[in-house]
């Protein structure tokens, strides 16, 4: 169930959470009196404890994958020609097979471990080696093999899985069409059953129906899982999946054709291409028939009667792609931030008060551009761990219920959208924060950003995915709304009353009276976990309620409801983003509760508070317009964000150390000591020249 209910206090909601930051003192300085009994610089994080916490439930699977990712044979060679890059990545997949790195999710009979969460955790870590490797492996085993595994039955498994797992049959996942991207339900490719030969005839009737942007299609794919409309006995039963051979050693098979997508903005180690089918015949048993089957005489049967529910059930089995992209985006941000923050702690520029050049990360603006993003990646990391647990619960069968599957689909759509957008933003900021050095390919930031660019449309365009989240929120709103006339009247009156409270400023007045003009008092309340959640959840609830009440005016008029929903799309997507942020905050707060009291927990609270107040700061206009914050509280938000950023600055080295990435993972000279060596050399030279009296006098004498 999506939680947009009225907020309880943090103590009531989570008895184990002491997650409030240090309180401000009477002078209004929120830095006063840290729990460690000293200044902020006295804080010492238990790096090993924090690192283990970040690794999560499948820590050992991540470690194994990270050890594998240290192998130079798996590393991307920046600037490598595309043909060579494609060939290199193809051979890297054989290394993964030989290392036993891809067998985790399959049944024991196929050499697997039935380890679904661990499989994705390990798979995400391959991003540090080369995102092209991660995605090409994802095409082969996360999409192609997974479709056979989850959409097929025992007959399909026995026939197709062994060759796919062993990489004897490189394959494709052919769903997207040039003319239908996210609109899978209306693809045009058809598979028409011929009872005389007991074959399906796969056909793309026009150019817009070509399968497009398909990984492995341009060169390497020997077979594909092709999504097409199943037609038998003159009836279209909707989209189903079929195993279709593509190539032999001499090239495309008769009736199959295609072309190379060519150079892309990133991920050029993958041979994306287009496929078309001209009345290609395949055996009846090549239908992946878990959710729909055709008998020899052409009779169709399915365990799911509703075509719509059948379609969404089939797509739901393939949700792991979105889950893994969320995790990979988090990994990429950690790598980018570790590079940029390491550089910022070594690079010196512009004289400071003592006459020495200052370290970049000691400048307030530089802290502001990177440290809040560090807090965000911690939030996303803990949220992703929650998502992995939901995924494993469903795919292991421990909690494979319709409700849990719906939770999984909602979380995956929300988190994938937020983390992939965040990755582009964070990597771009890291690039700018490292200046010209960050623009050099050898330092990897530009390459990572280019490779991750397509993640925002992979496995579903983010905007479309957030509409899925929004529809779930509206469904929950409708379920909560009363149906009888008397209760409906009370419900509507309550919504009107809440809106009136927003408009009249009653909440702002209460805050003003409570704070009595004290910035310290404002900060103290904003530090409270209950206050933070109330602001974040209240925004979601209000936005969803406003849209829901608007849609209620349509009554049973579906056409008018569709018009109103279309007009509300922007607001619905904003509500979905806010809901994703609330879920991330909840995951962060739950993670804090699992850490023993001490400095590590204190720093995590600071990071959680920075994440929360950063979100509130981004949407200050909304909170002010809706009367959720007084003007003084709004000023206090930014003031305390600045203070938290400064407070976290001394522990940044420990925080990025907790990520656990080694020089072989980063492979960035500016994060491997090159910049520090240059700075040390320059300072030593100036010191020696100054001591020897060889430095010329300055035209303008410094003031004494």
N, C-alpha and C positions, 0 to 999 in steps of 0.2 A: 504494500500500500504506500503510495506517495505521501510523505509527511508534509502537509501544509496546515496542520492543525494549530490552534492557539498555543502559544508557547508557555511552557511551565518554567519555573526557576531552574537554574543549572543544578542546584542541590537536589531538587525533586527529581529532575530528569536523569542525572547521573551522580549517584551518591559518592562514587569513588573519585569524582573529578574535583580536584582542588585548583582547577585551572584558571586562576585569576593571576594577573601579573602583579608585581609589587605595587603597593598603593602609593599614591602621591602624598607628600607631607604637607603641612599647613602653609608652607611658603609657595606652594603651587608648582614645585619641581617634582615631576613624576619619577625622577631618577633616584630620589632619596630612599635610603633604607632598603637595599636589596636583601633577599632572604639569606644570602651567604654571609652577611655581616660585614661586608666591605664594599669596595667600589665595584663597578661593573667589570673592570679588568681582572678582578679576583676570580671570576667565574671560570670553572674548568669543566669542560664536557668530557664525559666518558665516551670517547670516540668508538671504542669497540662495542659498547652497549647500544649506542645510537646506530652504528653501522648494521648491527644485527637486527635492530628494529626496522630499518629501512629495507633490509633483504626480505623480511616477511616470512610467511609460512614455508615457502619453497626456497629457503636460503641456500641449501646445498645444490639444488638444480641451477640456481643463478651462479654459484661459485664455479661449478663445473663448466658452464657456458663461458664464464669470464676467463677461465684458464684456457679454454679452447680459443677464445678470441685474441689471446696474446700471440698466437701463431702468425708469423709474418706471411705465411702462405695464404691466409684469409684476409689480409689487409688490402684496402683500396689503394691503388697507386694513382695519386692525383695527376690529372692531365693525360692519363693513358688513352690512346686512341680507342674509339668505341668498339671496333671489331675485336681488339685485344682484350678490352675490359669484359665484353660479353663472354669471350672464350675462357677468361680467367674465372669469372663467376660460375660458369657452367662446371668447370673442374672443381671449384670449391665445394659444390654440392656433393661431389663424390667423397670429399674429405669428411663432410658431416656424416655421411652414411657410414664410412669406415670407423669414425669415432663413436658410433652409437648415439649420435646426438638428436636423431629425429624419430626414434621409435617409441618415445614415452607414451603417446596417447592411444596407441593401438591395442587391441586385445592380445592377451598372452599368446594365443595360438599363432599370431603373426609377429612374434618377437617383441611385443610391446609391454607396457607396464600399467595400462589403464590410469595413467597419471596425467590428468588433463590440465590442472592448474600448474604443475611443475613444467609441463611442456611449454606453455605460453611464457612462463617466467624465464625459462632458459632461452627461448626463441627471441624474446625482446632484447636480450643482452647482445645478440649478434649485431645490433645496430652500431656498436662501437667499432666493429671490424670493418663493415661496409654496409650501408643501408641497402645497396643493390643485392648483396648476398642475403640479407634478412628477408627482403621482399621476394626474391626468386625462390628461396626456400619456402616462403609462405605460399607462393603460388603452387609449388609442387605438392607440399604436404599439408599445408593449412587450408587450401582451397580444393585442389584437384583430388587428393587422397581423402580429404575430409568429406567432400561431397559423396564419394563412393561409400565411405564408411557410414555416414549418417543418413544418407538418402537411399542407400541400397540395402538389400537383404543378404542373407547368407550366400545365395547363388552369385550375387555380384561380388561379394567379398572374396570368395574362393577364386573367382576368375580373374579379378582385376587388381586386388590389393597387393599381392606379393610383388608383382612387377613394379608397381608404383612406389612402394616402400623402399625397394632395393635400388631405385632410380634406373632400372632397366627400361622403363617407359616414362620418359619426361613428358609432362602433360600440361594442359591448359584448363582454365576455368572460364568457359565461354558463355557469360551471361549478358554483359552489356552490349547494346547495339548502337550503331552510330546515331540512329534516330530516336533511341529510347535509352537514356542514361539511367537515372534513378527510377524511372517508370517501368519497372520490370514486368508488371502485370500486363502491359500492353505491347510487349515485344511482338515482332511479326514473323520470326522464324517458326516454321511449323514442322511437326513430325506426324505424318499421316500413316495410319496403320493399313497394311495390305494383307487381308486374311489369306489370300491365295498363296502368298509366299511366306507368310508369317514374318514379315519385315516391316519396319518403320521407314518411311521415306522422308528424310530431313532436307528441308529446302528453305533458302532465303529468297523471297520473291522479288526484292528490289534492293537497290544500293543502300538505302537507309536501314535495311535489316541485317547488313553485315555485322558480324561480331567484331567489336573494335576495342582498342587499347588492351588487348589480351596478352598477358605475360606468357612468354615461351612460344608465342604464335609465329613470330617472324622466322625463327630458325630451328629451334630445338624441340618443339612439341611433336610427339608422335601420336598422341591421342588427346581428346578433350572431353570434359563433361560439358555438354551443350544444353542450354536451357531453351526449350521450344514449346509451343502450344501443342498439346497432345490431341489429335483428332482421330476418332474411330467411329465407324458407323454413322458418319455425318455429323457427329457432335464434338464440339470443342470443349475439352475438359480442363482447359487452363494450362498454365506453365508447369512442365515437368522436366526432369533432368535425364539425359541420355549419354551413354558412353559411346563416343564416335571416334574411330581411328582416323588419323590425319595423314600420316606420312609413313613411308618405308625408307630404306636406305637410299632409294633413287629420287625421293622427293614426295610431293603431294600425291595422294591416291586419286583415282578417277573420281571426278565430280567435286573434289575439294580444291579450293584455291585460296589465295590470300596475298598480302603484301606487307611490307615492313612499315611500321609507323614512323621510322626514321629517328632523327635526333630529337631528344626531349629536353626539357628544362632541368632535369635531374634523373637519377636512377638509370643512367645509360649503360649499366652493366646488365640490364634486362632487355631481352629482345621482344619488346611489345610489337604487336602486329594486328592485322585484320584477317578475318576468315569468312569465307562464303561457302555455301553448299548448294549444289545443283542436283537435286533429286538423288541424294546419297542414300543408299539402302544399308540398313543395319539390322541385325537379328532382333526379334521381339524381346529376347532376354537381355538386351543392352539397355532397356529401360531400367533406371534405378527405381525400384518398385516398392519402397517401404510405405509410401503414402498413396500410391495409386498403381494399379496393375491392369494389364490387358490380357485376357485369355486368348487361346489360339484362334477362337472364332471371332475375336474382336470385341468381346464383351468387356466393358470397363468396370472396375470395382475399386473401392477405396474405404479404408477404415474411418475416414473423416467425410461426412456427408456434405458439409458446406464447402463449396469451391473456394470461397474467400478465406475461411479458416484453414483449409488445406494448404492454400498458397502461403499464408503467413506462418504456418507451422513449418513448412519446408524451408522458408527463408530463415526462420528462427534457429534452425539447426546449424546455420552457417555464421552465427553471430561472433564466433571466435576471431574472425578477421578484425572486427571493430575493437574487440578487447585487446588484441595484440598491438594494434596501431596506437591505442591509448598508452600502453606500456612503452612502446618504442619511442613515442614522442616525449615521454618523461625521461627516458634514458638520454635522448639527444640533448634535452635541456640541461641535464646534469653535466654532460660532457662540455657543452658550450659555456656554462657558468663556471665550471672548474677552470677552464682555460682562461676566460676573461677575468675572473677574480684573482687567479694566481698572477696574471700579468699586472693587474691593478695594484697588487701588494708589492710589486717589484719595480715597476716603472716609476721614474721620478720626473717631475716637470714643474717648472715655475718656482722661483724662490719663495720661501716662507719666512716667518718672523725671525728664525735663527740664521737666516742667510743661506740655508741649505735648500736644495730642491725638494719639494714635497712629494710623498708617495700618492699616486692617483687615488687610491681608495680612502685616503684621509680627507679628500675634498668632498664636501657635503653633497654636491650634485652627482658626483660619481657614485657615492653610496646610494643615493636615491634611485639611480637608474638600474642598479644591479641587485641590491639587497632585498627589496620587495619582491623581485622575481625569484630570488632564492627562497623566500617564504612560500611563494606560490608553488614552486616545484616540490617542496615538502608536502604541502596540502595535496597536490596531485598524486604524489607517490603513495600516501596513505589511502587516498580514495581508490587508487588503482588496486591496491592490495584487497580492499573490500570487494571490488569488482571481480578480481580473480577468485576470491572465495565463493562468490555467488555463482560464477561460471563453473567452478569445480563441483559445487553442490548439485547443480543441474546435470552436468554432463557425466558425473560419476553415478548418477541415479539416486544419490542420498536424499535429494530434495527436488526431484523432477516433477513439480506440480505446475499447473497452468499459472498460478499466481507467482511462483518463483521464476518461471520463465519470463513472465511479463516484467518482473523486477529486473531481470538480467538484460532484457532488450532495452528497457528504459535507461538503466545505468550505463550500458555500453554506448548507446546513442548520445547520451549527455556528456559522459566523460571523454569519449573519443573526440567529440566536437570541440570541447573546451581545451583539451590538452594539445590537439594538433594546431589550433589557432594560436595557442600560447607558445608553442614551439617556434612558429615563424616569428612572432613578436620578440621572444627572448633571444633567439639566435641573431636576429637583426640588431637588437640592442647590444648584444655581445660583440658583434662585428664593429659597430660604431664605437663602442667603448674601448676597443683595442686599436683604433686608428688604422693607419696603413698596414700595420702588421697583421691585423685581423682580415684585411682584404687579400693577403697572400694565401694562395691555395695550400701551401705547406702547413699553415696553422689551422686548417680544416673547417673553420666556422662557416665560410661561404659555401663550401661543398656540402656541409650538413644541411644548411638552410635550403640549398637548391634541391637536394634529395628529398627533403621532407615537405617540400612545397605541395606535392600532389597528395599528401596524406589527408589534406582537408577535403578532398573529393573522393579518395579511395574508400571503398566499402560504404558508399553513400555520401553524397554531398552534405556538408555540415548543416547547411540551412534546412535541407529536407529532413535530416535526422532530428533536428530540434523541433520541427513540426510534429514529428512522432512523439517526442517527449511532451510537447504542449497538448496534444490530443489526449495523452494519458492523464495529464493534470485536469483537463476539462471533464474527462470521464469520472475521475474521482470527485470533482466538484458536483457533478450531476448526481452521483450516488449519495453524496452527503446532504443534498438539498431535499427538503420534505416534499411530499407529493399531495397530501390533503390540503384543502383550502385554508383551514385555520392555521396550520403550521406554516404553510407557505407565506401567509400574511405576516406572521411573526418573523419569519426568516427575512423577508424583504425589508421589514421595518428595522431589523437589526443592521442590515447592510446600509440602509439609508442613514441610520444613526451613526454608524462608523464613519461614513463619508462626511457627515456633518461635523463630527469631531475633528476630522482632518481639516476641513475648511475653516472652522472657527478658531483653530490654533489652541485647543484645550490642552493637547499634549505638550506643545511648546511652552505654554504658560506654566504647567506643572514642573517642567524641567528648569525653567528660569527661577521659580520659587525655590526648588530644591537646591540648585547650585549657588544661589545667593551671590551671583557675580564672580564666583571663584573658579578660575580655570582648573585648579587642582580638583575641585569637586566634580567638575565635568569629566575630567580625565578618569577619575576614580570609577565613575559609573560606566564609562566606555570600556574600562578594563574588565568589567564583569562579564563572564561567559554568558550569563542569562541575558544581559542587555544586548550583547552582540548577536546572539541567536534570534532574539526578538526582532531586531532590526532587519536581519537577513530574511527570516521566515515571514515577517510581516509584509515585506515587499512582495514576496512570492504570492502570499495569500491574497493581498489586495489586488495585484495585477490579474490573477486568475479569476477572482470574484468579479472584477469589473468586466472582463470578457464574458464570463459565464452569465452574468446578469443581462448583458447585451444580447446574447444568443437566446436567452429565455423569452425575449420579446417576440421571437419568430414563432413561438408555439410549435404547432405541428407542420408549419409551412417549410418544407425542406428546401425549396428554392430560395426563400428569403434567408433561412439559416445559412445556406452556402454562401450567399452574398455577404452576410454579416461576418462569417468566419474569414472570408477572403480579405475583407476590409480590416480584420483584426490580426492579420498574419504577423505584421511587424511586432505588435505588442505581445503576441503569443510567443514569438521567438525570444523576445527579451525576458518574458516570464520563465521560459525554459532555461535560458542562461542563468537567471537568478536561482532557479531551483537546483541546477547543477552546482553552482557555487555554494549553496546551502548544504548539499550533500557532501561536498568536499570539506566544508567547515566541520560538519558532524564527524566525518572520518578522522580529521585531524584531532578533534577533541577526544574521541574514543581512543585514539592512539596514545595521547598524553596520559590517559587514565591507566595505561598498561606500563608506564615507566615509573620506577620508584622515585619517591621524593628526593630532591637534590638538585645540583646545578644543571644536569642534563634536562631534567623535567622543566626547570625554570626557563631555560633557553627555548625549549619547545613551546612553552606558553607564550614567550615573547614572539616567536615566529608565527604562532597561531593568531595572536592578537594583531600582528602586522598584516597578516593575510586578511583578517576580517575587516580591520579599519581601512586597509587599502581598497577593499571592495566598496565599503561605505563612502570613502572619499571619491571614488570613481562616479558614484551615483548620488552625490550630495544634492544635486538639483532635485532629484526625485524625493529624497527624504525631506528637503525643505518645502517643496511644493505640497507634499502630503502631510505636512505638520508633524513629521516623526522626530525631527531634530530642531532645537532652538538655534538661533544664530550663534550663540556662544558655544553650544555643543558642536556645531559644524566647524567652528574655528578650532575647537579642541581636538577634533579628529585629525586635522593636518598637523597640528602641533605635536600630538602624541605619536603620529607616524614618524615625524622627524626624530623624535626622541628614541623611539624603538630602533630606528635605523642606526643611530649613533651607538646605542647600547649593544646592538648585535655585532657592530663592526669588529671589536677585538676578538670575537670567537669565530669569525669567518674562516680562518685557516682550519679550525677543528671541524667546522660544519662541512666544508668541501672534502676534507679527509674522510669523513664518515660515508661519503658516496662509494668509496672503495675502488675507484678507478686508478690504475697504475699508469706509468709513462707509456707502456706498450699499448694501452687502451686509448690514451689521449693522442699520442704521436704528434704533438704540437710543440715546436721548438720554444715558443714563448711561454709555455707552461712547463718546460723541462730544464729551466736554468739558463737559457741563452740570454734572456733579458737581464736576469740578476748578474750574470757575468759581465755584461756590457756596463751595467750601472756601477758594479764594483771597480771595474777597470777605470771608468771615468772619474770616480771619486778618488781613487788612489792617485791618478795622474794629477788631478788638481791639488790634492794634499801635498804631493811631492814638489810640484812646481811652486806652491805657496811657501813651503818650508825653505826652499832653496832661493826664494826671492826672485824667481824668474817670471812671475806673472806681471804683465804691464799694469800701470795705474789706470784706473777708470776715469773717464772724462768727468763723470758726475759722481762726486764722492757720496757714499752712503751716509745717512744721518747717524750720529753717535747714539 
